[in-house]
Amino acid sequence: MRPALRRVLLFIVVFSLLPALGAAAALPRVARPKFYLAQAIARHAPGFALWILAQALLASIAWSMVLGLTSLWAWPSRGWPSALRAVRLAGALWIAGVILYPGLASFLPPLSYLPWGVAIAWVVLVWLLSCLPRSLRPGYRELALTAMLLVAFLTNPLPRSPNLRRIAGRQFTARDVILLGFDSVSEADTAEILRNFSPSSGTKVVFANASTTVDLTGGAWRSIFSGKIPAREDLLPGSIWPKDAGPWLPRLLAQLGYRPTLLQDDPTTNTYRRSEFLRLTQPQGWRAGFTEFAWGVAFPLSMVGGRSWVGGLGGPAMEPEEYAYCARCFLNSGLSAMAEDARKGPVFWAMHTCYLHGPVALSLGEVLKLRGWSWRTPRQLRGAGLQRHDSFGRTELEAARLESVKNLLHETLKYLDGAGVLGHATVIVLSDHGPRGESVPWGITTHVMLTAFIPGERKDVFVREPVSLIDLAPTLAGLMGIDMPLTDGIRLPLDGRSWQPRRSAADISPQRNPVEELDTWRLSAETIQRLLTFHEDGTYSVDASLITAAMAGAKTPS
């Protein structure tokens, strides 16, 4: 028993405690805003913070214990050779992670400033040299354990594409509404895909001149659900609007027996109160943000771990900032859950992915498409020092990720078509806003993707008149026979008839997010706690003086 105990303790130190200590030491340097925000959350909810940290650390220790016991089969040696073998095994895991997700090396000071190709060659050479001494030469069992560890730990299972109609147990109908949202995608990014994609049945309506209401995810989605243009005071992060008895599509649908659902892969900013008739499938807001932070500290290897087992241990399995994030897994699993809900009746199911939202953590396949990839430093592969790349103001990293997003959109549409959803259900594909930043033209930021697939005869309709995301709520309400007064939007033409809107583009002109440029790097934990009010359901609100200072051009309080 003693050799097993010693081995387990050794693996806990090498695979759990040392990485956690390293991550905790590096966080104030590489992720200062998250570090300060986590401090403020811990002061507000110390019990919750301790529980999430303990959960992540216990998951890491449990994983290390299993690995340590398995290693007894791979090598029986004791003493310092066994310790060095454990370190070498951990090194193989980190090297594989750095190869699969090149930006990961930006958190490792010895490698962050080296050209990525040089850094990989150097660490692989060191690992191979560690296998040369006779006392440390790996046997077949140790090599087999290393291979099994890399496959089991790093590999995401292939995304499943279940038969949605079979899961639902019925044919989808026009009363089944599915909204698919893609963050930071402009109309021009996907115009060719949506123009050329031809569903097997039903009508495709492409809105070529659609705009958002504000370049803010939470504000844009609230406009989608309410049909209202936000007031200036509504543009604070975490704002709950419309207030009182204002128009709110989820409430009207709930009165008809629907269970309106929103599924997000990054639910930290687009938050909703329990009283808003919108079912959320995971923790949101500051609770989701702290969970991701805690797992990054207490179990840093989970950032590159397969999403299935990370989620099985209670960790953040579907956050796009995690290196091993699988966007197709997120969409397919969400659609499968939608089909399960459809067994009980008509569904209203909204999904939103931040796959393109920065910071972008490119995979190996995406990095290999960059020019001169082998000489880029890991810091550059995380976005440091990169300049504007195209007329949209995107960097090369964002342009590479955009190609992945376009492929994801196309594959998802083909999946829905083959699954018997397009042409039967009401499916809306949209974006909340385009790319943002000082170098991005305002028209690119506000000109969004918007296409509807509805039941009916097979035809394509292209609408070039100006429309807005505020038009979705009254349009969907009308399709389901619901009266939705007091909205700022109008019902969109989904039947291809000629249509002249009684408004101009100026009437639906998007607003700028007034807190976009606030320097959050200068905010201390004390200031964050003073400015933010945390609510138990994960939502939060911001002190109104912050927006006043922002609109007046005042400096961020420090």
N, C-alpha and C positions, 0 to 999 in steps of 0.2 A: 504493500500500500504506500510505503514511503516514497519509492521511486515515482509512482504515479502522481502523488501529491506534489513532489518537487517539480515534476515536469509541468503539471498544471499551473503551479505558481509562476514558473518561468514564462510560460506562454501568456499568462495574464499580464505580466510586467511588459513583455516585448510587444504584444499585439494590442493591449488595452491601455495600460497606464502611461507608458512612454509616449505613444501617439496623442493621447488626451492632454498630457502636460505640454507637449509641443504645440498643439493646436491652441490651447489656452494662452500660451506665451505669445503666439503669433497674431492672435485676433486683434488686439488693440492696434497693431501695425497695418494689417491687411484689410480689416473690416471694421473700421472705427465706428461708423454710424450704427451698424448692427450691434456692436458691443455696447454702445451707450444706450440704445433702445432696450437691449436685453437687461441692462442694469435697472432702467426705469421700471420695466415690467416686473422684475424680481422684487423691487421695493413695493410695488402695488399688490402683487400676489405671490408672496414668498412660498406658500405651501404648494401652489401650482408649479412654480419654478423648480423647487426641490424635487417634486415628484417626476417631472419630465426629465430632469438631469439624471435622477436615479434610474429611471426606466432605460434611458439610453446607455448609461454606464453598465447596468446589469445585463442588458442585451449584449454589449461588447464583451463582458466577462464570460457570459454563458457561451458565446461563440468561441472565445479563446480556450475555455475549458474543453469543449468538444474537440477542438483542433489539437490541444495538448495531449489528450488521451489517444487520439488517432495517431499522433506522432510516435507513440510507444511501439506501434507496429512498424513504423518506417525506420527507426534507428534506436538501438537499445543503449547507446553509450551514455555515460554520465559525465558530470564535471563540466569544465570549460568547453570541450568539443561540442557537447550537447547545446550549450548556450549559443555558441557560434552558429550551429546549424539552425537553431530557431531564428536567430537574427537574419541568417541568409534566406530562410523561408519568407520572413516578413519583407526582406529586400526584394525578393522576386515578385511579391504582391504589389509593392509600391512601384517597381519598375514597369510591370504590366499596366498599372493604372496610368502612369505617366505616358506610356506609349499609346494607349487607347484614348486618353483625354489629355492632350499635350499641355493645355493651360494649367493643369494641376501642378506642374513643376514650378509655377510662379510662386507657390506658397513654400517652396523649399529653397532657402537662401543660397546654398552652394550652386544651385542649378538655374535660378531664375534669370540670371543675366547672361548665361551661355547660349549660343545658338542651339536650338532644340536638337538638331541632328548630332551636334558635338556632345550635348548633355546625355543623350541616349547612348551613344557609343561609349562614353566614359563610364556610365553606371553599369552597362552590360559587361564591359571589360572587367570592372572591379568584381562583379558577381562571378564571372567565369574564373578569375584568379583565385577567388575564395574556394573554388572546387579543386584546386591543384594539390594542396598539401595532402599527404597520404592519410593523415588522421581525420581529415575533413572531407575526403573524397566521397561524393554521394553515391549510394547504392541504388539499385533499381527501385526499391521500395520508396526511398526518399524522393527520387525523381517522379515516381508515380504519384506520391502525395502532393508534390508541388504542382504537377499538371492538374490533378483533380481539384486542388484548391483554387487554382486560377480559373478553371472552367466553372466550378460551382459558385465561386464568390463574385466573379466579374460579369458573368454572362446573363443577359436579359433573355428570358424565354421569347421565342418568336411570337409576335402579336397574333392573337387568335382572332379569326373573323367568323364568329358564330352566325348561324342562320337566324336572323332577327325575327323573321315571320314565324319560324318554328317555335322560338322562345315565347313570342307573344301569344301563340296559339290562335291567331286570327289574322285577317287581312288588315293592314293599316288603312285609315280613312283620312279625309280632309280635316276631321276633328282632332287628329293627332298632330301636334305642332312641335317641331324640332328646330331650335335655333343653334347654329354652329358659329361661334365667334372666334376670330383670330386676331390677337393683339398686334398692333404696330404694322398692319398691312394696309397699303394704299390701294386705291382702285386700279392704278396703272400696274401694280405688281402682279395682279392676277387676271387682268383684262383678257389676255389671250387664252388662258385656261378656260375661263367661264364662257368666253365667246365660242370656243371650239368644242367644248364638252357637250355631247348630245345624249341625253337620257333616253332609255328605251321607251318610256311612255310619259305622258303628262306634258304640262306647259312649263317652259323655262322663261323667266322674266328677268332680264339683266337691266339694272338701273345704272346707267353709265355716268350719272351726274348726282351721286348721293353724297351727302355731307354729314359729319357728326355734329353734335351740339357743343362739345367741349373736348379738348385734347386731354381727357382724363378718363380712365377706365370706369371708375365708379359713377361719375357724372353721366357718361355716355350710356351705360346700362340702365341707369335710373330713367333716362330719357326714353329708352326703348320700352321699359315697363310702364311708364306713366304717360307718354306722349306729350310731355311738358319740356319746355326750354328752361334750364336752371336759372334762377336769379343769382345775382353776384354773391350773395351771402351763402348760397348753396354750394359754392365751389370749393369750400374747405374740405380737405380729406376727412372722410368719415361722416359727412353731413347726411342726415336723414331727411329726404324730401321725396315727393310733395308731402306737406304736413296736413294734419287734420283729415278731412274727408276728400282730399284731392283725388283725381283719377289714378287708379292703380290696377293694372290688368291682373296681376296675381290674385288680388282680393275678389275681383269679379269672377275669375275662373274657379276659385275655391267655392264660391256660392253655387256653382254648377256641378260641384262634385269632383273637380280636378284636384290634383296635388302638385301645384306648380313647383318645379325643381330646378335648381341651379347647381351645376357641377363645374368647379374651377380647378386648374392645376396650380394656380397661385392665388389663394383666397385671402391674401394679407390686406389688400386695400379696398377691394370691392365688397363691402360688408353690409349685412342686413340684420335688422332686429327681428326677434321672434314674432312680433305682432304684425309683420308685413306679409304673411301668408306665402312665404317663399321657403320651401324646404331646402336646406343645405345638407350635403352628404358628408361633410367633414368639418373639423374645426376651422374657424375663420379668424381674420384680423390678427390681433396681437397674440392670440393663442397659437395660431398657425405659424406666425413669424418666430415666436420663441421656441416652438418645437423644432423647427428647422435649424435654428441657431444652436440649440442644446445638443442635437444629434451631431452637428458639425464639430462641436467641442468634445463631447464625451465619447463619441464613436466616429472619429474622422474618416476611417476607412469606409464607412457606410456611404460616403459621397460617391464612391465608384462601385459600390456593390450592386448586384442585381436587384432591381426594384421589387421583385416578388418576395424575396426573403426579408428585405428591409421593411416592407410593408407588413409582412407577417409577424415581425418582431415589434410592431407598433410605431415604426419610424416613418419619416416623410417619404412616401414612395412615389409621389407624382408631382414633385416640384421641379420646374424647369431649370432652376439654378443648380440642381444636383447633376453631377457630371454624367451619371448613367441614366438620366431621365429618358424615357421612351414615349415620345409624343403619340405615336400610333397606338401604343398600348393604352394610353390615357383615353383616346377617342374611342377605340374599339370596346374597351371595358365599360366606358360610360354609355355607349349605345346599347351594349348588352344589358346593362342595368335598366335602361329605358324600356327595352323590350320586355323585361320582367315586369315592370310597372304596367305595361300595356295589357298584360293578362287580366288586370283588374278593371280596365276601362280606358277611355281616351286619356292621352298624356299631353302635358305641356312641359317640355324638357329643354332647358338651355344649357349649353356647354361653352366654356371659354378657355382657350389655351394661350399662354404667354410664351410660347415656344420661340418667338422672334424677339421678345422683349429683352432688353439688355439687363445685366451683362450677359453676353453670349458665351457659353462654354462649348466650343466646337469639339466634335468627335474626330477621331483619326481620319475617317473618310472625308470629312469636310476640310480638314487642314491640308490634306494631300492635294486638294484642288487649288490651293493658293500658290501664286508664283513665288519661288524662292522659299518654300516652306521650311526647308531644312536649316536655313540660316536665320529664321525668325527666333527671337528669344521667347521663352515661356511667358514673360510679361507682355510682350507684343501679342501673343496668342490669347491673352486675356483682355486685350484692348488698350493697353497702356501705350500712349504716344502715337496711336494710329490717326491718320488724317482722313479727311473726306475722300471717298472713293468714287462716287458717281453723282449724277445730277440730283439724286434724291437725298444727298447728304449722308449716305450710309458709309460706314467703314467697310474694309474688305471682309472682316469677320461677319458683319451683319449681312453683307451681300451673299456670302457663302451659306449662312443660315437661311436666308430667304429662299435659296434654291431648294433646300430641304423642306421648307414650309410649302412651297408650290407643289412639290411632289406629294407631300402629305395631303394637301387639299385635293389633288387629282385622284389619289388612291382612295380617299374617303368617299368622294363622289361616286367612284366606280363601285365601291363596296356597297353603298346605299342603293345604288341602282340594281346591282345584282341581288341584293337582299329583299327586293320588292318594296322598298320604302319610297324612293323617288317615283313620282307619278301616282301615288296613292295617299301618302301623308303630305302635310304642308311643311316644307323644309325651307328655312331661310339661312343663307350663308352670308355672314357680315363681318365687318371689322369695327372696332370701337373708335379707332383713330389710326392714322398712318404713322410713319417714323417721326420722331420728335428730336429737337435739338437746334442749336443756334445756326447750324449750317444747312438745316432742312427747310426748303421753301414752305411757307405757311399753307399754300394750296395743296401740297403733297400731304401734309399732316392731316388736313381736314377732309380731303376727298377720299371717301372710304369705299370699300368693297360692299356691294349689296346685290344679291341675286336670290330670287324665289323660285322654288320648284313646287308646283301645285298640281292637283289632279285635273284632268281635262284632256282635250285633244292634244295630239303631239304637234307642238309648234314652238318656235322661239320668238320672244318678244323683246325688243330693245327700247327702253324708255330713256330719252335724252333730256327730258325736262328736269329741272332741279327738284330733288326730293331730299328728305332728311330722315335720320333715325327716329325722330319723333312721330313719323308717319306709321311706324310699325304697329304700335298699340291700337290705334283706331282701325287699322286695316285688319289685323288679326281678330279684333273684337267683332268687326263686321262679318268676317267669314264664319264666325260661330254664332251669329245672331244676337250679339250683345250690344246694348246701347252704351256708348262710352262718351258722355258729354264732357265739356270743359277741357278738352285737350287742345294743345297748340298744333297738333298734326292733322292731316287729312287722310282719307282712305285712298290708297294707291290703286292704280289700274292694274289688275292682275289678269285681265281677260283679253288684252291686246287691243281694246278699243281706243280710238283717238282720244286724247285727253289734254286739256289746257288748264293747268293749275292757276287758280286765281291768287297768285302771289309771285313775288320775284325772289331771286336768290338772296337778296338782302334781307328778306323777311325771315330767312332761316340761317342767317350768317352765324357761323360757329364762334364761340367765345374762347379766349385764351385762359389757360389755367394760371391763375395769379400766383400760385405758390410753387410753380415749376422750378423757378430759378433760386429758391431759397437755399442758402448754403448750409445744408444739414451737417456737413463735416465739422462745423464750428459749434454745434449744439452739444452741451454737456448732458450727462444723465439727469442732473437736477433740472436743467432747462426743459428737457423733454417731458419730465414728469410734471412740470408746471404748465406746459402748453397743452399736453394731452390728458384727456380724461378717459380712463379705461373702464369699460363696462364688462360685466361678467359673461356675456354671451360672445365675447371676442371683438365686439365693435368698439369704437373709440370716437371721440370728438375732439376738436381743436379749439383752443381759445380764440374768440372772435378778434381779439386784438392782433393776432398773427396776420390775418388777411388784411386788416387795415394797414398794418406796417408794410405788408408786401405791396399793396396797391399804391401806397405813398412812396415806395422806393426806399423804405428804411432798411437798415441793415438787420440781419437776423440777430435776435437776442442771443447773448453768449453767457 
